Amino acid sequence: MNSLLPIMNDKRRGVLSLTVCAGLLALASPVLASAEERDSLATHLLDEVIISGYVPQRMTAPSGKAPVSLTWINGKELGLYRIQSVTDLTSRVPSLFIPDYGSKRSAAIYLRGSGARSTGQTIGLYLDGVPVLNKSGFNLDLPGIAGVEVLRGPQGTLYGRNAMSGIISYYTRSAFDRAGGEARLTAGTQGYLRASVEQALRLSETLGLSYGLSGSMRQGYFYNETTKAKQDSLRMVAGFAKLEYRPNDRLDMALSLQGDYVNQGGFPYRLLDIRTRKPLPLAADAPETYERHAATARYLVGYRVSDALQLQSATSYQYLYDRAQLDMDASSMRLFMADQRLKEHGFTQELILKGLPSEGAKYRWSAGLFGYYDAKKIDVPVTYSARGAGLLIGQGIAQMKRQIAARSPQIAARIPAYQYVPRPGGADAVNLNSFSMPDWGLALYHESALALGRGFTLTAGLRLDYECHDLEYDVKGLEDFALKNPVDNSVISGQPLVLRGSQKSDYWHLIPKLALQWQPLDHLTLHATITRGHKAGGFNEQSFSDLIVQAQTQNTLSAGAHLGRPFDTTTLPERTTYRPEHSWSYELGGRYEDVSLGLRLEGSLYLMQVRDLQLTRFVSTGAGRIVGNAGGSRTLGVELSASKRLLGSLSAQASYSLTDARFTEETGRAKKGNLVPFIPQHTFSGMLSFNEHVGGKFRLFGEGECMGFGRIYWTEDNSTSEPLQTNLRARLGVSYDRLSLALWGNNLADRSYTIFSATSPMPNGAMVQTSAPRTLGVDLSIRL
């Protein structure tokens, strides 16, 4: 901490230490002000935020000095740049792209050419060193955050599965590090309101309490022409509390509780006009809502066993209930409606043993044992109107005819175009889907770092991972329907069908890591790394709705018209399972920083090669999404960022990322060389910021930024895409003593562009989501 005092004692440099770290400096790696052990525990300082000794630290060195590309965003920057959820990190971290796909459930995160739009993830999210098990809980609003750290590139050796592209770590504030707090009120256009309070209190010499509470509401951005109301309203409440106990210089403990409640309108998808390919008005007729109840308890312990050894333990229980109602056709016609409900109970336990080397020691090491159990129960009834069921069954018959035509065109030509006969009275048909999906895993890992001399450090690690996935399914098909032959008006009765059974898949993974770091100069650090990563495999429970309609159609035609063969249920495992995704990543990187000049430069060049690439696709009828393996891909990328103090408190920041992710094999609709969909080829940001003392207790602060991303391809065949798009945002404020008032604006040019596109179950259809319009607002805050 003493290394910061000369900077903070000088008023001008104190102001500059805030602005130089602002904006795209947050996009780059953090300025490592100092790194030190507190009471011989694994505590280090990053940009005025202390990571406490009880927080699991897996690396052998503080992350600011480790051979890894990272971004650190401290608490001041979180407030200054209004980072309130994970989607707000997009322009702050090189290569990171987190679009808002229409609900808090949809946290699609893309980093370094890899990501996941639905099931699973390739980027892990951690709260105080504890993983968030379900991606549906990633898009949270958590008051009381002291800082956010993003590690770019595979981190599987220390973090395991689903860390193939990187890690996002949230750290909560500690009463022992900085007491005080803040209350904030925000109002904006589209009926946006947000209020929050957070505070850290020292209750005694050994006891501390931190807490935070926030509430948000929004009328919505998008008007639905069918319901005559805003589609994407929002109501959200989030809370956090942490009790810390430090009885002596050997023991740190923390018990924390965190949760949120979300109730929002969601999924503002619009159909495209088939001729013009322009978005039609938003017109979904069925309810489209998302509701979430989430709660997590964490118990963290850091204990210094001896002067040379430390033990850390992290235990968590995680509860999640969420419900999504979707109009699957996104049209004004009543066709397909889904009501998905998930209930999840998860447990994690991690033990970390670390050596505490003496000053000047050449060898550091850490070892860990991690285990988890995650039990999910999912119910997804899908309702089909008579017209919707007829459309799906008609598509199923057409698909069957194509399959038969591949073997015998003459037989296929004789198959009549059977028509769906609805239930008596034209009542809706319901397909019931119930799934139990427990999974668990164990991992053992180790990392060593050896100083070789002349500024070189060699780091090596290895992890052995085991995971087991189970699926129990109970799926019931449509009832009381028939098929009519339009040629002779003969009718055949629909065959009832129930699919019940279980599946299991398990995997072993060996995840190595090798890194060489070189510090030829005091201000310059270079590194080269080779790492392996993997993303978990799993089951496509969403595919059962499509499969049972296909199976019933096939069975009905086989029994009533003697066409084809009955559905082969032994093919279910291969139809509903996808394999893990694996990668090898190679990186060269470096950073240069000189605090006296207010200058920081960082760059990296990387190559990632992926096998069994997982892609999200819509099922054959369009009514649901599945994950499938698509051969291989390779990503070649460049990340550049810089920040410089210019004049007084004025600073400039800039960053650019090139992500070239291409298929290396021909698979499905993708040809070799095609770009992987949903990943922007370019991301960039440029910002000017200042925080100037203007007399007395007054300060004037602000920033302006231009950021952009694109081109993004939406399909594997690269037939549709969104060109490069830019966005302007600005903020201007004044502070007096403990009070601050600021005006802000996002998307100042009011540009409208596509941020999501996918196949629609409507014939020859597609649906899109467009960007939020211009938003203006005001922030009022007071330090407590």
C-alpha positions in Angstrom: 0.0 0.0 0.0 2.9 2.3 0.7 3.8 2.4 -3.0 0.5 4.3 -3.6 1.1 7.0 -1.1 3.3 9.3 -3.2 0.6 9.2 -5.9 -2.3 9.8 -3.6 -0.6 12.6 -1.6 -0.3 14.7 -4.7 -3.7 16.2 -5.5 -3.1 16.4 -9.2 -1.8 12.9 -9.4 -4.7 11.7 -7.3 -7.2 13.0 -9.9 -5.1 11.5 -12.7 -5.0 8.1 -11.0 -8.8 8.0 -11.5 -8.9 9.1 -15.0 -6.0 7.2 -16.4 -7.7 4.0 -15.1 -11.0 5.0 -16.7 -12.5 4.0 -20.0 -10.4 1.8 -22.2 -7.7 1.4 -19.5 -10.4 -0.8 -18.0 -10.6 -2.4 -21.4 -6.9 -3.3 -21.1 -5.3 -5.0 -18.1 -5.3 -3.2 -14.8 -2.5 -0.9 -13.7 -0.9 -3.0 -11.0 -0.3 -0.4 -8.3 1.3 -2.8 -6.0 1.1 -6.4 -4.9 1.7 -7.5 -1.3 0.7 -10.2 1.1 -1.4 -9.1 4.1 -0.6 -10.9 7.3 1.1 -13.6 5.1 -2.3 -14.5 3.6 -2.9 -14.5 -0.2 -4.0 -10.9 -0.4 -3.0 -8.6 -3.3 -3.8 -5.1 -4.3 -5.2 -4.1 -7.7 -6.1 -0.5 -8.5 -7.0 0.3 -4.9 -9.2 -2.8 -4.5 -7.9 -5.5 -2.1 -8.8 -9.1 -2.8 -9.3 -10.6 0.6 -7.4 -13.6 1.9 -10.5 -15.8 2.1 -11.3 -15.4 -1.6 -10.0 -18.4 -3.5 -6.8 -17.5 -5.3 -5.7 -20.3 -7.6 -2.8 -18.7 -9.4 0.7 -19.0 -8.0 1.2 -15.3 -8.5 -1.2 -12.3 -8.1 -3.2 -12.1 -11.3 -1.7 -8.7 -12.2 1.8 -10.4 -12.4 0.7 -13.7 -13.9 1.3 -14.6 -17.5 -2.2 -14.0 -18.7 -4.1 -11.3 -20.5 -6.5 -9.6 -18.1 -8.7 -6.6 -17.6 -9.3 -5.1 -14.2 -12.2 -2.7 -13.6 -12.2 -1.1 -10.1 -15.2 0.1 -8.1 -14.8 3.7 -9.1 -14.9 2.8 -12.8 -18.0 0.6 -12.3 -19.9 3.6 -11.1 -18.3 6.1 -13.5 -19.2 4.1 -16.5 -22.6 2.8 -15.2 -21.6 -0.9 -15.4 -24.6 -2.5 -13.8 -24.8 -5.9 -15.5 -22.5 -8.2 -17.4 -23.8 -6.9 -20.7 -22.2 -3.5 -19.9 -18.7 -5.0 -20.1 -18.8 -5.3 -23.9 -16.9 -2.1 -24.6 -14.6 -2.4 -21.6 -12.8 -5.6 -22.4 -10.9 -6.5 -25.6 -12.6 -9.2 -27.7 -15.5 -9.5 -25.3 -19.0 -9.2 -26.8 -22.1 -9.6 -24.6 -25.3 -8.6 -26.5 -28.6 -8.1 -24.7 -30.7 -10.8 -26.3 -34.0 -9.7 -24.8 -34.1 -11.1 -21.3 -32.0 -11.5 -18.1 -32.0 -15.2 -18.9 -30.1 -14.8 -22.1 -26.5 -14.0 -21.2 -24.7 -15.0 -24.4 -21.0 -14.2 -23.9 -18.5 -14.3 -26.8 -14.8 -13.9 -26.1 -11.9 -14.6 -28.5 -14.1 -16.3 -31.1 -15.9 -18.7 -28.8 -19.2 -18.4 -27.0 -22.6 -20.0 -26.3 -26.0 -18.6 -27.3 -28.1 -21.1 -25.3 -27.0 -24.2 -23.4 -23.7 -24.1 -21.5 -20.9 -21.5 -21.7 -17.3 -21.1 -22.7 -16.7 -18.3 -20.2 -17.1 -18.9 -16.5 -18.6 -16.3 -14.1 -17.4 -16.2 -10.5 -18.5 -14.3 -7.4 -15.8 -14.0 -4.8 -14.1 -16.9 -6.4 -17.2 -19.2 -6.4 -18.6 -20.3 -9.8 -22.2 -19.4 -10.8 -23.4 -22.8 -12.1 -26.2 -21.8 -14.4 -25.8 -19.3 -17.3 -29.3 -18.1 -16.6 -28.0 -16.4 -13.5 -25.1 -14.6 -15.2 -27.0 -11.4 -16.1 -27.4 -10.1 -12.5 -27.5 -6.7 -10.9 -25.4 -6.9 -7.8 -24.7 -3.9 -5.6 -21.6 -3.9 -3.5 -19.2 -4.9 -6.2 -15.6 -3.7 -5.5 -14.2 -4.7 -8.8 -14.4 -7.0 -11.9 -11.6 -9.0 -13.3 -11.7 -10.6 -16.7 -9.1 -13.2 -17.7 -8.9 -13.7 -21.5 -8.0 -17.0 -23.0 -8.5 -20.6 -21.7 -8.3 -20.9 -17.9 -9.4 -24.5 -17.7 -6.3 -25.7 -15.8 -7.3 -23.7 -12.7 -11.0 -23.2 -13.3 -12.0 -26.4 -15.1 -14.9 -26.9 -17.5 -16.6 -24.0 -19.3 -13.6 -21.7 -19.0 -12.4 -22.3 -22.5 -12.4 -18.6 -23.5 -11.9 -16.9 -20.1 -13.2 -16.0 -16.7 -15.2 -13.1 -15.4 -14.8 -12.6 -11.7 -16.8 -10.2 -9.5 -15.3 -9.2 -6.1 -17.5 -7.8 -3.4 -16.4 -5.0 -1.1 -15.0 -5.7 2.3 -15.5 -3.6 5.4 -11.9 -4.3 6.5 -10.5 -2.7 3.3 -12.6 0.5 2.9 -15.5 1.5 5.1 -18.3 3.7 3.8 -20.8 3.5 1.1 -23.0 5.2 -1.5 -26.7 5.8 -2.3 -27.6 6.3 -6.0 -30.8 7.3 -7.9 -31.1 7.1 -11.6 -33.9 8.2 -13.9 -34.1 7.9 -17.7 -36.3 7.7 -20.7 -38.6 4.7 -21.4 -39.7 5.0 -17.8 -36.3 3.8 -16.4 -35.7 4.1 -12.7 -33.0 2.6 -10.5 -32.2 3.1 -6.9 -29.4 1.5 -4.9 -27.6 1.7 -1.6 -24.4 -0.1 -0.5 -22.3 0.2 2.6 -19.4 -1.4 4.4 -19.3 -1.2 8.2 -16.7 -2.2 10.8 -18.7 -3.6 13.7 -15.6 -4.3 15.8 -11.9 -5.0 15.4 -12.7 -8.6 14.2 -16.1 -8.3 12.6 -17.3 -6.5 9.5 -20.5 -6.2 7.6 -21.1 -5.3 3.9 -24.5 -5.0 2.3 -26.2 -3.7 -0.8 -29.7 -3.4 -2.2 -30.9 -2.2 -5.6 -34.2 -2.0 -7.4 -34.9 -1.3 -11.1 -37.9 -0.7 -13.3 -38.4 0.1 -17.0 -41.6 0.5 -19.1 -39.8 -0.9 -22.1 -38.2 0.1 -25.5 -40.4 -1.9 -27.9 -44.1 -1.5 -28.6 -46.2 -4.6 -29.5 -48.8 -3.9 -32.1 -50.9 -6.9 -31.1 -51.0 -6.4 -27.3 -50.9 -2.6 -27.6 -48.3 -2.5 -24.8 -44.5 -2.3 -24.4 -43.0 -5.7 -24.9 -39.9 -5.5 -22.7 -40.9 -4.0 -19.3 -38.7 -4.8 -16.3 -39.0 -5.1 -12.6 -36.0 -6.2 -10.6 -34.8 -6.3 -7.0 -31.3 -7.5 -6.0 -29.6 -7.8 -2.6 -26.3 -8.8 -1.0 -25.0 -9.1 2.5 -21.6 -10.3 3.8 -20.4 -10.9 7.3 -16.6 -11.2 7.8 -14.7 -12.5 10.8 -11.0 -12.0 11.3 -10.2 -13.1 14.9 -6.4 -13.2 14.4 -3.6 -12.9 11.8 -4.1 -16.5 10.6 -7.8 -16.8 10.0 -10.2 -15.0 7.7 -13.8 -16.1 7.2 -16.8 -14.7 5.3 -20.4 -15.7 5.1 -22.3 -14.0 2.3 -25.9 -14.2 1.0 -26.9 -12.9 -2.4 -30.1 -13.0 -4.5 -32.4 -11.3 -6.9 -36.0 -11.3 -8.2 -36.7 -10.5 -11.9 -40.0 -10.0 -13.6 -39.9 -8.8 -17.1 -41.4 -8.8 -20.5 -38.9 -10.3 -22.9 -37.9 -11.7 -26.2 -38.9 -8.7 -28.4 -38.4 -10.6 -31.7 -39.7 -9.3 -35.0 -40.3 -11.3 -38.1 -38.6 -10.3 -41.4 -40.6 -9.4 -44.5 -39.8 -12.3 -46.9 -39.4 -10.0 -49.9 -37.7 -6.9 -48.5 -35.9 -8.6 -45.6 -36.8 -5.7 -43.4 -38.2 -6.2 -39.8 -41.9 -6.2 -39.5 -43.6 -4.5 -36.6 -43.4 -6.4 -33.3 -46.6 -8.4 -33.1 -46.3 -11.5 -30.9 -49.8 -12.5 -29.6 -48.9 -14.9 -26.8 -47.3 -13.8 -23.4 -43.5 -13.4 -23.6 -42.2 -13.0 -20.1 -39.3 -14.0 -17.9 -39.3 -14.5 -14.1 -36.4 -15.4 -11.9 -35.9 -16.1 -8.2 -32.2 -16.7 -7.4 -30.4 -17.1 -4.0 -26.8 -18.1 -3.2 -25.0 -18.7 0.1 -21.2 -18.7 0.2 -18.9 -19.6 3.1 -15.3 -18.8 2.5 -12.3 -19.5 4.8 -8.7 -18.6 4.5 -6.3 -20.1 7.1 -2.5 -19.8 7.4 -1.4 -23.2 8.4 2.2 -22.1 8.9 4.5 -19.4 7.7 4.9 -21.3 4.4 1.5 -22.8 3.9 -2.1 -21.5 3.4 -5.4 -23.4 3.1 -8.5 -21.9 1.5 -12.0 -23.3 1.4 -15.0 -22.2 -0.6 -18.5 -23.7 0.0 -21.7 -22.6 -1.8 -25.3 -23.5 -2.2 -27.1 -22.1 -5.2 -30.9 -22.0 -5.8 -32.5 -20.9 -9.1 -36.1 -20.9 -10.2 -36.9 -19.3 -13.5 -39.8 -19.3 -15.9 -39.9 -18.2 -19.5 -43.1 -17.9 -21.5 -42.4 -17.7 -25.3 -44.4 -17.1 -28.4 -42.2 -19.4 -30.5 -43.5 -18.1 -33.8 -43.2 -14.4 -32.9 -46.2 -13.6 -35.0 -49.7 -12.2 -34.5 -51.1 -15.7 -35.3 -51.8 -18.2 -32.5 -49.4 -21.1 -33.4 -46.8 -22.3 -30.9 -46.4 -21.3 -27.2 -43.9 -22.7 -24.7 -43.9 -22.3 -20.9 -40.5 -23.4 -19.6 -39.9 -23.7 -15.8 -36.6 -24.6 -14.3 -35.8 -25.4 -10.6 -32.2 -25.9 -9.7 -30.3 -26.8 -6.5 -26.5 -26.6 -6.8 -23.6 -27.2 -4.4 -19.9 -26.5 -4.8 -16.9 -27.2 -2.6 -13.3 -26.2 -3.3 -10.1 -26.6 -1.3 -6.9 -24.8 -2.3 -3.5 -25.4 -0.7 -0.8 -22.8 -1.5 2.8 -22.3 -0.7 3.7 -18.9 0.9 7.3 -18.4 -0.3 9.6 -16.1 1.5 10.7 -12.9 -0.2 12.9 -13.5 -3.2 11.9 -17.2 -3.4 12.2 -18.7 -6.9 9.4 -21.3 -6.6 5.7 -20.9 -6.0 3.0 -23.6 -6.1 -0.7 -24.2 -5.6 -2.9 -27.2 -5.6 -6.7 -27.6 -5.5 -9.6 -30.1 -5.2 -13.0 -29.0 -6.6 -16.3 -30.8 -6.6 -19.9 -29.9 -7.6 -23.4 -31.3 -7.7 -26.1 -29.6 -9.8 -29.7 -30.9 -9.8 -32.1 -29.4 -12.4 -35.8 -30.1 -12.9 -37.3 -28.7 -16.1 -40.9 -28.7 -17.2 -41.7 -27.4 -20.7 -45.3 -27.9 -21.9 -45.6 -26.7 -25.5 -49.1 -25.6 -26.7 -50.0 -25.9 -30.4 -53.1 -24.3 -31.9 -54.9 -26.4 -34.5 -53.2 -24.3 -37.2 -49.8 -24.6 -35.5 -50.0 -28.4 -35.1 -51.1 -28.7 -38.7 -48.1 -26.7 -39.8 -45.6 -28.7 -37.8 -47.1 -32.1 -38.8 -47.1 -30.9 -42.5 -43.5 -30.0 -42.2 -42.8 -33.4 -40.6 -44.5 -35.2 -43.5 -42.6 -33.2 -46.0 -39.3 -34.1 -44.2 -40.2 -37.8 -44.2 -41.0 -37.6 -47.9 -37.6 -36.1 -48.5 -35.9 -38.9 -46.6 -37.9 -41.6 -48.6 -37.1 -39.8 -51.8 -33.4 -40.1 -51.1 -33.9 -43.9 -51.3 -36.8 -44.2 -53.7 -38.2 -41.1 -55.6 -41.1 -43.2 -57.1 -42.4 -44.2 -53.6 -42.1 -40.7 -52.3 -44.1 -39.3 -55.2 -47.0 -41.5 -54.4 -47.3 -40.3 -50.8 -50.3 -38.0 -50.5 -50.0 -34.6 -48.7 -51.8 -35.7 -45.6 -53.6 -32.9 -43.7 -53.9 -32.6 -39.9 -57.4 -33.1 -38.5 -57.6 -31.1 -35.2 -59.0 -32.2 -31.9 -62.7 -32.0 -31.4 -63.8 -28.4 -31.3 -60.5 -27.3 -32.6 -59.0 -27.3 -29.1 -55.3 -26.7 -28.6 -53.0 -29.7 -28.5 -50.3 -29.9 -25.7 -47.0 -31.7 -25.8 -45.9 -32.3 -22.2 -42.1 -32.4 -21.4 -40.6 -33.2 -18.1 -36.8 -33.6 -17.4 -34.6 -34.4 -14.5 -31.0 -33.4 -15.2 -28.6 -33.9 -12.3 -24.8 -33.7 -13.0 -21.8 -33.7 -10.8 -18.0 -33.5 -11.2 -14.7 -33.7 -9.4 -11.3 -32.2 -10.3 -7.7 -32.2 -9.0 -5.3 -29.5 -10.2 -1.8 -28.1 -9.6 0.2 -25.2 -10.8 3.9 -24.4 -10.3 6.0 -21.3 -11.1 9.7 -21.3 -11.2 11.9 -18.2 -11.6 14.7 -19.1 -14.1 16.7 -15.9 -13.7 17.3 -12.9 -16.0 13.6 -12.0 -15.7 12.3 -15.3 -16.9 9.5 -17.3 -15.1 8.2 -20.7 -16.2 4.7 -21.7 -15.1 3.2 -25.1 -15.7 -0.1 -26.6 -14.6 -2.3 -29.7 -15.0 -5.9 -30.6 -14.2 -7.7 -33.9 -14.1 -11.4 -33.3 -14.5 -14.3 -35.8 -14.3 -17.9 -34.9 -15.0 -21.1 -37.0 -15.2 -24.4 -36.0 -16.7 -27.8 -37.8 -16.2 -31.1 -37.3 -18.0 -34.5 -38.7 -17.1 -37.2 -37.8 -19.5 -41.0 -38.1 -19.6 -42.5 -36.7 -22.8 -46.1 -37.1 -23.9 -47.2 -36.4 -27.5 -50.3 -34.9 -29.0 -53.7 -36.5 -28.3 -57.0 -36.9 -30.2 -55.8 -36.0 -33.7 -56.0 -37.6 -37.1 -54.6 -37.3 -40.6 -56.7 -37.0 -43.7 -55.8 -38.0 -47.2 -57.0 -35.1 -49.4 -57.2 -37.4 -52.5 -59.9 -39.7 -51.2 -60.8 -38.0 -47.9 -59.8 -41.2 -45.9 -58.8 -40.6 -42.3 -56.2 -42.4 -40.2 -56.2 -42.0 -36.4 -53.2 -40.4 -34.8 -51.0 -42.7 -32.8 -50.5 -41.7 -29.2 -46.9 -41.8 -28.0 -45.1 -41.4 -24.7 -41.3 -41.4 -24.4 -39.9 -42.3 -21.0 -36.4 -43.3 -20.2 -32.9 -42.2 -19.1 -29.5 -41.4 -20.5 -26.1 -40.9 -19.1 -22.8 -39.5 -20.3 -19.6 -39.0 -18.5 -16.2 -37.6 -19.5 -12.6 -37.4 -18.3 -10.5 -34.4 -19.3 -6.8 -33.7 -18.9 -6.1 -30.0 -19.1 -2.4 -28.8 -19.3 -1.0 -25.4 -19.3 2.5 -24.0 -20.0 3.6 -20.4 -19.9 6.8 -18.5 -20.1 7.0 -14.9 -18.8 9.9 -12.5 -19.4 10.4 -9.0 -17.8 13.4 -7.5 -19.6 12.6 -4.0 -18.3 10.9 -2.6 -15.2 7.9 -1.4 -17.2 7.7 -4.2 -19.8 6.4 -7.7 -19.4 6.1 -10.3 -22.2 4.5 -13.8 -22.1 3.9 -16.8 -24.2 1.3 -19.5 -23.3 0.0 -22.8 -24.5 -3.2 -24.0 -22.9 -6.0 -26.5 -23.4 -9.7 -25.8 -22.7 -12.9 -27.7 -22.8 -16.6 -27.0 -22.7 -19.0 -29.6 -21.2 -21.2 -31.8 -23.3 -24.8 -32.4 -22.4 -28.3 -33.2 -23.5 -30.7 -31.4 -25.9 -33.9 -31.5 -23.9 -35.5 -28.9 -26.2 -35.3 -31.3 -29.1 -37.9 -33.7 -27.6 -40.8 -31.5 -28.6 -39.7 -31.7 -32.2 -38.8 -35.4 -32.0 -42.1 -36.5 -30.6 -44.1 -34.7 -33.3 -41.9 -36.4 -35.9 -42.3 -39.8 -34.2 -46.1 -39.5 -34.0 -46.3 -38.5 -37.6 -44.1 -41.4 -38.7 -45.9 -43.9 -36.5 -49.3 -42.7 -37.7 -48.4 -43.0 -41.4 -46.7 -46.4 -40.8 -49.7 -47.9 -38.9 -52.6 -46.3 -40.9 -51.2 -45.9 -44.4 -48.3 -48.5 -44.3 -45.8 -45.8 -45.4 -42.3 -46.1 -44.0 -41.3 -47.6 -40.7 -42.2 -46.7 -37.1 -40.0 -44.3 -35.3 -36.8 -46.0 -33.9 -36.6 -45.0 -30.2 -33.1 -46.5 -30.0 -31.8 -43.5 -32.0 -32.8 -41.1 -29.2 -29.4 -41.0 -27.4 -27.6 -39.9 -30.6 -30.3 -37.4 -31.5 -30.4 -35.7 -28.1 -26.7 -35.8 -26.9 -23.9 -33.5 -27.9 -20.2 -34.0 -27.1 -17.8 -31.8 -25.2 -15.9 -29.1 -27.1 -12.1 -29.0 -26.8 -9.5 -26.4 -27.8 -5.8 -25.7 -27.9 -4.8 -22.0 -27.6 -1.4 -20.4 -28.3 -0.8 -16.8 -27.3 2.0 -14.1 -27.4 1.3 -11.1 -25.3 2.9 -8.1 -23.6 2.1 -5.0 -21.6 4.1 -1.8 -21.0 3.2 0.7 -18.3 4.8 3.8 -16.9 2.7 5.5 -14.2 4.9 8.6 -14.2 4.0 9.2 -17.9 0.4 8.0 -17.5 1.0 5.5 -20.3 -0.1 2.0 -20.7 0.1 -0.3 -23.8 -1.0 -3.9 -24.1 -1.2 -6.3 -27.0 -1.7 -10.0 -27.7 -1.8 -12.3 -30.7 -3.5 -15.7 -30.3 -4.5 -18.8 -32.2 -7.3 -21.0 -30.9 -8.1 -24.4 -32.5 -11.4 -26.0 -31.6 -12.6 -29.6 -32.0 -16.2 -30.7 -31.8 -17.4 -27.1 -32.0 -20.8 -26.7 -30.4 -23.3 -24.6 -32.4 -26.8 -23.7 -31.4 -29.3 -24.5 -34.2 -33.1 -24.5 -34.5 -34.7 -27.9 -34.8 -36.0 -29.0 -38.2 -39.4 -27.5 -37.7 -38.0 -24.3 -36.2 -39.9 -24.9 -32.9 -37.0 -25.0 -30.4 -33.2 -24.9 -30.3 -30.6 -27.6 -29.9 -26.9 -27.7 -29.6 -24.9 -29.8 -32.1 -21.2 -30.5 -32.8 -20.0 -29.0 -36.0 -16.5 -30.4 -36.6 -13.7 -27.8 -36.0 -12.8 -24.2 -36.2 -9.8 -22.0 -35.8 -9.7 -18.4 -34.5 -6.9 -16.0 -35.2 -7.1 -12.8 -33.1 -5.3 -9.6 -32.3 -6.0 -7.4 -29.2 -4.5 -3.9 -28.9 -5.2 -1.3 -26.2 -3.6 1.9 -25.1 -4.2 4.7 -22.6 -2.4 8.0 -22.2 -2.7 11.0 -19.9 -2.9 14.1 -22.2 -3.3 17.4 -20.4 -4.3 17.9 -16.8 -6.9 15.3 -16.0 -7.7 14.7 -19.6 -6.8 11.2 -20.8 -7.4 9.2 -24.0 -8.0 5.5 -24.3 -8.3 3.3 -27.4 -8.7 -0.4 -28.1 -9.2 -2.7 -31.1 -9.7 -6.4 -31.5 -9.7 -8.5 -34.6 -11.4 -11.9 -34.3 -11.3 -14.2 -37.3 -13.1 -17.4 -36.4 -13.6 -19.8 -39.3 -14.8 -23.4 -39.8 -12.0 -25.8 -40.7 -14.2 -28.6 -41.9 -17.3 -28.7 -44.0 -20.3 -29.6 -41.8 -24.0 -29.1 -42.3 -24.5 -25.7 -44.0 -21.0 -24.5 -43.2 -18.3 -24.7 -45.8 -14.7 -24.8 -44.9 -13.5 -21.2 -44.5 -16.9 -19.8 -43.6 -17.0 -17.5 -40.5 -18.5 -18.8 -37.3 -21.9 -17.1 -36.7 -22.7 -14.6 -33.9 -19.1 -13.5 -33.4 -18.1 -10.0 -34.5 -15.0 -9.8 -36.6 -14.0 -6.4 -35.3 -14.6 -4.6 -32.0 -13.2 -1.2 -31.1 -13.6 1.7 -28.7 -12.2 5.2 -28.4 -12.7 7.5 -25.4 -11.8 10.8 -23.9 -12.3 11.3 -20.2 -11.6 13.9 -17.5 -12.1 14.5 -13.8 -11.0 18.1 -13.0 -11.0 20.1 -9.8 -12.7 23.5 -10.7 -12.5 25.2 -7.3 -13.5 24.7 -3.7 -15.0 21.2 -3.3 -16.3 21.2 -6.9 -15.2 18.8 -9.6 -16.3 18.4 -13.1 -16.1 15.0 -14.8 -17.2 13.3 -18.0 -16.4 11.1 -20.8 -17.4 10.5 -24.4 -17.0 7.2 -26.3 -17.4 5.8 -29.7 -17.6 2.0 -29.8 -18.4 -0.5 -32.5 -18.6 -4.1 -33.5 -19.2 -6.2 -36.7 -19.5 -7.7 -39.2 -21.6 -10.5 -37.6 -22.8 -13.5 -39.6 -26.1 -15.1 -38.4 -26.0 -18.4 -40.3 -23.4 -21.1 -40.8 -23.6 -20.6 -44.6 -22.8 -16.9 -44.1 -25.9 -15.9 -46.2 -27.1 -13.2 -43.8 -25.1 -10.8 -41.7 -25.1 -7.4 -40.0 -22.4 -4.9 -41.1 -20.1 -3.0 -38.8 -22.2 -0.8 -36.4 -21.1 2.1 -34.1 -22.6 3.5 -31.0 -22.0 6.9 -29.3 -22.3 7.4 -25.5 -21.4 10.3 -23.2 -21.7 11.4 -19.6 -21.1 14.8 -18.0 -21.4 15.5 -14.3 -20.4 17.7 -11.4 -19.6 16.7 -7.8 -19.5 18.7 -4.6 -18.1 17.1 -1.6 -20.1 13.9 -1.2 -22.8 14.7 -3.8 -22.6 14.0 -7.5 -25.0 14.8 -10.4 -24.5 13.6 -13.9 -26.3 13.5 -17.3 -25.8 10.6 -19.5 -26.9 9.2 -22.9 -26.5 5.9 -24.8 -26.9 5.4 -28.5 -26.9 9.1 -29.0 -27.2 8.8 -32.8 -30.4 6.7 -32.3 -29.1 4.0 -34.6 -31.2 0.9 -35.2 -29.5 -2.3 -36.1 -29.9 -6.0 -35.7 -28.3 -7.6 -32.6 -29.9 -11.1 -33.0 -31.3 -13.1 -35.8 -32.5 -16.7 -36.0 -34.7 -19.0 -38.0 -38.4 -18.8 -37.4 -40.8 -21.8 -37.5 -42.9 -19.8 -39.9 -42.4 -21.0 -43.5 -39.3 -19.4 -45.1 -39.2 -17.1 -42.1 -36.6 -15.4 -39.8 -36.9 -13.3 -36.7 -34.7 -10.6 -35.4 -34.1 -8.4 -32.4 -33.1 -4.8 -33.0 -31.0 -2.5 -30.8 -32.4 -0.3 -28.0 -33.2 3.3 -29.1 -31.5 6.4 -27.8 -31.7 6.5 -24.0 -31.1 9.6 -21.9 -31.0 9.9 -18.1 -29.6 11.5 -14.9 -27.7 10.1 -12.0 -27.7 11.4 -8.5 -25.5 9.9 -5.8 -24.2 10.6 -2.3 -21.3 9.0 -0.5 -22.3 7.7 2.9 
